[in-house]
Amino acid sequence: MDRKSTDSPSGVGVPHLKRSGSITSATSHPHKGLVRTDSSPKLFKDKFKHNEESSEKEEKGRGQELDPKILQSLKFDSEKEKERALLWAFLASYLPEDKSTLQREFVRHCEYTLAQTKSEATDFSAFQALSSCTRDRLIERWKDTKLFFKQKNVKQVNYMSLEFLLGRSLQNSLSALGLVGKYADALMDLGFKLEDLYDEERDAGLGNGGLGRLAACFMDSLATCNYPGYGYGLRYKFGMFYQTIVDGEQIELPDYWLNYGSPWEIERLDVSYPINFYGKVVEVEENGKKKMKWEQGEQMLAVAYDYPIPGFKTYNTVAIRLWSSKPSDEFNLESFNKGDYLGAIEDKEKSENITNVLYPNDNTMQGKELRLKQQYLFVSATIQDIISQFKETGKPFKEFSNFHAIQLNDTHPTLGIPELMRILIDEEDLSWDEAWDITQKTFSYTNHTVLPEALEKWSVSMVEHLLPRHIQIIYEINERFLKLVDQKWPGDVEKRRTLSIIDESHGKNIKMASLAIVGSHTINGVAYLHSELVKHDVFPLFYEMWPKKFQNKTNGVTPRRWIQQANPDLSELITRSLNSDRWLVNLDIIKELRHLADNSSFQKEWMEIKRMNKIRLAEYIERVCETKVNVDVLFDVHVKRFHEYKRQLLNILGCINRYLDIKEGKKVAPRVVIFGGKAAPGYYMAKLFIKLINSVASVVNNDPKVGDLLKIVFIPNYCVSNAEIIIPASDISQHISTAGTEASGTSNMKFSMNGGLIIGTLDGANIEIRDAIGHENMYIFGARSEEVNGIKKKIHDGKFTPDPRWERVLLAIKEDMFGPHQQFQDIINSVSAGNDHYIVSYDFASYLDIQNSIDADYKDKAKWAKKSIMASVGCGTFSSDRTIREYAENIWNIEEWKRPGPVNVSHEEAKTLRVPPVGSPNDVNSISMERLSPLTFVKQTSSSPLTVVNQNNDKSNVTKPKQTTKGFNVTGNPTN
């Protein structure tokens, strides 16, 4: 079929649907900068003004009416084409939200998606059906958001993270869509309780700790703040692991979170990219020009799965694109026919292993290689996808950074820098200087650690074996960078050695953080203290060389999940007290509640909510841990990833001291101490801490002399969904890392927002939280960061004498009070005889003293209630919305672009356009304006079912995919 000319209302070309799964901009005018403009299309006239405070926003957001005269003036190839285009737009009109439609859609998915009748439907199948209904509504918003961004030629951020700790999605999505109350009512008539269906969902196994949860909060804020963006990650089949406790020890089980599929992901078999490994690099000559060619030795595919993320009180919806590894050849028939049945599927098994598990154990060489493969597949597919999207604009590559920003969330995606260079130089024929200029203007890097041992390194030999072209590029980057070092510090060999991307002190290793710094235009820390340490302690020479590159962006968390969803009663109290729910998108206004902190009736209601949350947690503990706890005593919570620097050891040693006080008859305030968190499978010491905690708990909880004076519980498999139960119930939460070791922390923000007071060191974001909520509302102890090195030396030299209570606690362990001491000897050795890297012994005395202050304050209920209120209402600045706006303005240079949403067309108006009434039974069709301004439609052609008609009939402008994929068999040869 020949391509025909198609006129759009603005006289510009029709968008193209490409292999990236996106649609090109239909505007052909030159890019005019990044100034935000009115995003409202001119095909409708306002009927209602958007009301941010209204909880009925979804109803009013659709209150716009179409101007039929404008529609009638649109130009088409023919009247028949116009009728088809309009019919399609009406058939794709937004799903109505009336009760009967909600029920009809729910039953339809039960009957036709799940093939279940009313008598067969369970709570789980009801969850699946409701999730499918919700996904339908997310998809209609997401696809129009993508089209809206393309039509506006906007710049987008591409957020690259190996983790996205999303938790459950159903409740969050319904809340964002404004459908919680409507679905609760609609499902009640069908015999289902919405709250019961929430509990049927399993947490997505896409992350582990704070890094992944931060990324999830950022995606929520990107959508809510109406920024163009995409998240990129990996689709792990088994997550990290499911933690269970057997005989007090952590046991790792596969996390079968995808056993029943995920109702949220959209499998994109049309979006896949080749990923190459091994092979060799040869020099070839093309068009009289010498260039390097990577002849790969192994190839597989990265296939996309999209996960829509809705914005709150906005029609904008973004997505996370997750890559799954697949073989380029699904099945080796030749091997099968020879009788080698296992060999026939060997490639399939080997390739799919890459995205099976988050952070494969890298204690072996095979594990290290698997992890490197995982990182490269992630970055290669992502960079190819971003380039594919950029090519659809038709712009020259020198404008690449005007359309795309790439954020590296820690060093895991750093290979994206040499990968972009490889594609630009080897495949797009750009010069080194041109490619490097584009790369540096595109990438920015977030550092998440100050621990030297946590800064990622890869051996040169492994990278050279696995990625031979990339090692060449990395060496070239380093050589050119060291020339700049020589210019600044001529003849300074030590600075040259320190700054080199290649560390040759113990073999040859690539310092990924150094590569990220050299290849990025901006580097940021995630809390004020952390950013200062990054500049002056971790990378001082880089900071001296490029001081303007370094910034601080203090982390934040989304209040939609961590207050509204996790603590609905507190959310309702805040909304009622402010007479507005605007705080959910502008958290800073909760500071207006400070005047109520001394109000006795407000304090009473506040603490009643806290007690109800404690009852909920106590019921969970009894069900999961088989331990009963008293809800009228102080709940002391310490939940986070297990690591020596996070000092769970300090907490459990403090518990032993409290237990010994009780045994000696001393009067102590009753308390429940709650632990939770996972240790990495290969982290021996962290797993030993878990064993010690459970051994102490077993003794304490079964000692009749103790009773309710002290209970210790370890909640297994800490994750987002049980964090939503734990965090609102805390009276005190512990954030007690050695000063100068925690980058930021975000759980401290979540606890404080929910009225849980913090006991902590002056580390990470604790410092800024204390300044925001008032010093009197946080319990600070321990050494300051500037004192730590001196204290370590004092301990090492034997010049420090520990508190007598410290010696008493260690003696209790040595005397087998909590089981044979030999099993805990390595813990004792780590804090004795001049050891104690994290100064647990030094901070122990001040830790116990501040705990005594907490006991005393908790007895004064009015004083405690005021502290709890002030801790919450002072946390407005720690919303991830604030953080994302700072990234957008100061690093990514992107603008807010808010979709106006669909417009309403009545059946009568539809008839005047010769469109039959196909939409809502309520005489209204909600039509996506993005489909009509300019009109977007797809025609089949002889070359591809996904080729889109171009107005100017210029085939040279159509970007061709590099391969055609059928199933997972690759055919065709690269053309670019």
Summary of the structure (lengths in Angstrom):
residues: 976
radius of gyration: 29.5
end to end distance: 24.5
largest distance: 93.3
contacts: 3353
relative contact order: 0.13
helix: 48%
strand: 16%
